[in-house]
Amino acid sequence: MIGSTQLVTKTLAVPLIDRLIPDGLSSGTSLLVEFDPEGQWFAVSRTIAATAVKNGLRVVYGAHARSREDTITAFTKLGIDVDATEKGGLLRIDDSYTSTMKLDRDNPGIVAVDDKYYRHGSLKIADWSIDQLKSIKGAPQSLSKWGHDQSGAIAIGDTLTPFLRFNEEKVFLEWMETRDLPLQRKFGRLSIFAFSRGVHSEPFYRSLECMFDGLIEVRVVEHDNEVKNMLRIRNLKGQPHDSHWHEIRVSSTGEASLLP
């Protein structure tokens, strides 16, 4: 039970961005990502997740803007045996994309699939936030491989922007502040949640920036007649960090790296 178990705080070196954060990040930390829609955030997020799994860390990856099948293909190209790592409880690729296509109307809540991952039947917060509240209060999870102590696990995904097609910004912000972020902290996860730039209102982004512990920017810029993808840690509250822009390079397998 969450209410009776003391979670162990761990310090993590998050793949790809670890050299920008010399002291590492504590489990329970939450990072916000604001990215240009045409940029390489998806490659960055998958590289962080795949490398973390290879390093023995547990990863929850949210497939929100791309199908679970496409996401599995991308992880496979990065050298991950998705079926084996999901069965072993090291990786979860949760499916929210299906509900964006309105293909799962018969299951409005959060459905556990084969003890490996979760599928959202709906992206309307009212349909499943009660399930999250139960988890916050300590009710057992449906997935036996993902108990309450997930200290050191990383929660990351492609983008949460699709949720805003189904929920008003105010409702979403209240859910994020009172349900999702508290749930990540209760489980001891390090969360990295991303939103497309220029899609939502300015107050929406500012409100999120107040909630999170740090802000990562992924931008597309033109330089010398060339388009470049750049990443920086804009802000990390209470910790030293490298705030310089670093160019993102993506290999033929979809693996992202940062240039000095």
C-alpha positions in Angstrom: 0.0 0.0 0.0 1.3 3.4 -0.9 0.1 4.9 2.4 2.2 2.4 4.5 5.3 1.9 2.3 8.3 4.1 2.3 9.6 4.5 -1.2 13.3 4.7 -1.7 14.5 7.8 -3.5 17.1 7.0 -6.2 19.3 9.2 -8.2 19.1 8.5 -11.9 21.4 9.3 -14.9 18.7 9.7 -17.6 20.1 8.6 -20.9 20.9 11.2 -23.6 20.5 14.1 -21.2 22.6 12.8 -18.3 25.7 14.8 -19.3 23.6 18.0 -19.1 22.6 17.3 -15.5 25.8 16.5 -13.5 24.1 15.6 -10.3 21.5 13.3 -11.8 17.8 13.4 -11.2 15.9 12.0 -8.2 13.1 9.6 -8.6 9.8 11.5 -8.3 11.2 14.4 -10.4 9.0 15.7 -13.2 10.3 17.3 -16.4 8.2 19.2 -18.9 9.2 19.1 -22.6 8.0 21.7 -25.0 8.8 20.7 -28.6 8.3 22.0 -32.1 5.9 19.7 -33.8 8.2 19.2 -36.8 11.2 18.4 -34.7 12.9 15.2 -33.4 11.3 14.8 -30.0 9.8 11.4 -30.8 13.3 10.1 -31.7 14.7 11.6 -28.5 12.0 10.2 -26.3 12.3 6.7 -27.8 16.1 6.8 -27.5 15.9 7.8 -23.8 13.4 5.0 -23.1 15.2 2.3 -25.1 18.6 3.1 -23.6 17.2 3.1 -20.1 15.8 -0.4 -20.7 19.1 -1.6 -21.9 20.6 -0.1 -18.8 18.2 -2.1 -16.6 15.8 0.7 -15.7 12.1 0.2 -15.8 10.3 2.3 -18.4 6.6 3.3 -18.9 6.3 4.7 -22.5 3.0 6.3 -23.5 2.0 5.8 -27.2 -0.4 8.8 -27.5 0.2 10.3 -31.0 1.5 7.1 -32.7 0.0 3.6 -32.6 1.4 1.0 -30.2 2.4 -1.1 -33.2 4.4 1.8 -34.8 6.0 2.4 -31.4 7.0 -1.2 -31.0 8.5 -1.1 -34.5 10.6 1.9 -33.5 11.8 0.3 -30.3 12.7 -2.9 -32.2 14.9 -0.8 -34.6 16.6 0.5 -31.5 17.5 -3.0 -30.4 14.7 -3.7 -27.9 12.8 -7.1 -27.7 9.5 -5.5 -26.8 7.6 -8.7 -26.1 10.3 -10.1 -23.8 10.9 -6.8 -21.9 7.1 -6.3 -21.4 6.7 -9.9 -20.2 9.6 -9.3 -17.8 8.1 -6.1 -16.4 11.0 -4.0 -17.6 9.0 -2.1 -20.2 5.4 -0.9 -20.7 4.2 0.6 -23.9 0.8 1.9 -22.9 -1.8 2.6 -25.6 -3.7 5.9 -25.7 -3.6 6.2 -29.5 -6.4 3.7 -30.0 -8.8 5.9 -28.2 -7.8 8.9 -30.2 -9.2 7.0 -33.2 -12.3 6.2 -31.2 -11.7 2.5 -31.7 -12.3 1.3 -28.2 -15.6 2.9 -27.1 -16.7 -0.3 -25.3 -13.9 0.2 -22.6 -14.0 3.8 -21.4 -11.7 3.2 -18.5 -8.1 2.1 -18.2 -7.9 -1.6 -19.3 -5.0 -3.9 -18.3 -3.9 -6.1 -21.2 -2.3 -9.5 -20.6 -0.5 -8.2 -17.4 1.9 -6.3 -19.7 0.5 -2.8 -20.5 -2.5 -0.5 -20.2 -4.9 0.7 -22.8 -7.0 3.8 -22.4 -10.5 3.2 -23.8 -11.1 7.0 -23.7 -9.0 10.1 -23.4 -11.7 11.9 -21.5 -10.3 12.4 -18.0 -13.7 12.0 -16.3 -13.8 8.4 -17.7 -10.8 7.1 -15.8 -9.4 9.6 -13.3 -11.3 7.7 -10.6 -9.0 4.7 -11.3 -6.0 7.0 -10.8 -7.4 8.3 -7.5 -7.7 4.7 -6.3 -4.1 4.1 -7.1 -3.1 7.3 -5.3 -4.9 6.2 -2.2 -3.2 2.8 -2.3 -5.6 0.4 -4.1 -3.6 -2.4 -5.9 -2.7 -2.0 -9.5 -4.1 -4.5 -12.1 -0.6 -5.2 -13.5 1.2 -7.5 -11.0 4.6 -6.7 -12.5 4.2 -3.0 -11.8 3.6 -2.8 -8.1 3.5 0.4 -6.0 7.3 0.7 -5.5 8.5 1.9 -8.9 11.4 3.9 -7.6 13.8 4.6 -10.4 11.3 3.9 -13.2 11.0 6.4 -16.0 7.6 7.5 -17.3 8.0 9.1 -20.8 6.1 9.2 -24.0 5.7 10.8 -27.4 3.3 13.7 -26.5 0.3 14.4 -24.3 -1.1 17.0 -26.7 -3.8 14.6 -28.1 -5.4 14.6 -24.7 -6.4 18.2 -25.3 -8.6 17.2 -28.2 -10.9 15.6 -25.7 -10.5 17.8 -22.6 -10.6 21.5 -21.8 -7.3 23.0 -20.8 -8.5 23.9 -17.3 -9.8 20.3 -16.7 -6.5 18.9 -18.0 -4.4 21.1 -15.8 -6.4 20.2 -12.7 -6.0 16.5 -13.6 -2.3 16.9 -14.1 -1.8 18.7 -10.8 -4.1 16.6 -8.6 -4.0 13.2 -10.2 -1.1 12.4 -12.6 1.9 14.1 -11.1 1.0 13.0 -7.6 0.6 9.5 -8.9 4.1 9.6 -10.5 5.6 10.8 -7.2 3.7 8.2 -5.2 5.1 5.4 -7.4 8.6 7.0 -7.3 8.8 7.4 -11.1 10.8 10.1 -12.8 8.4 11.6 -15.3 9.2 13.3 -18.6 6.0 14.6 -20.3 5.9 16.4 -23.6 3.6 18.9 -25.3 3.7 20.4 -28.8 4.6 24.1 -28.9 2.2 26.6 -30.4 -0.8 24.4 -30.2 -2.2 25.3 -26.7 -2.8 28.7 -25.1 0.1 30.6 -23.5 -1.4 30.4 -20.0 -1.6 26.6 -20.4 2.1 26.3 -21.0 2.9 28.7 -18.1 0.7 26.7 -15.7 2.5 23.5 -16.6 5.8 25.1 -16.1 4.8 26.0 -12.6 3.9 22.4 -11.8 7.0 20.7 -13.2 10.5 20.6 -11.7 12.3 21.4 -15.0 11.8 22.4 -18.6 13.4 20.9 -21.7 13.0 22.6 -25.1 13.3 20.8 -28.4 13.4 23.3 -31.3 13.9 23.4 -35.0 16.0 26.3 -36.3 17.5 27.3 -39.6 21.2 28.0 -39.8 23.3 28.5 -42.9 20.5 27.3 -45.1 20.2 24.1 -43.1 17.5 23.0 -40.7 18.8 21.8 -37.4 17.1 20.2 -34.4 18.2 21.5 -31.1 17.7 20.6 -27.4 18.5 22.4 -24.2 17.6 22.2 -20.5 16.0 25.6 -20.1 15.3 25.3 -16.4 15.9 22.8 -13.6 14.7 24.1 -10.3 17.3 23.9 -7.6 20.0 22.0 -9.5 23.0 22.9 -11.7 22.5 22.1 -15.4 23.9 22.8 -18.8 21.5 25.3 -20.4 23.3 25.5 -23.8 21.7 24.4 -27.0 22.9 21.1 -28.3 22.2 19.8 -31.8 20.2 16.5 -32.1 21.4 13.9 -34.6 19.3 10.9 -35.6 20.8 7.7 -37.1 19.2 5.4 -39.6 17.8 3.3 -36.8 16.1 6.3 -35.2 18.6 6.6 -32.4 19.1 10.2 -31.3 22.3 11.7 -29.9 23.4 15.1 -28.8 26.4 16.9 -30.3 28.7 18.8 -27.8 
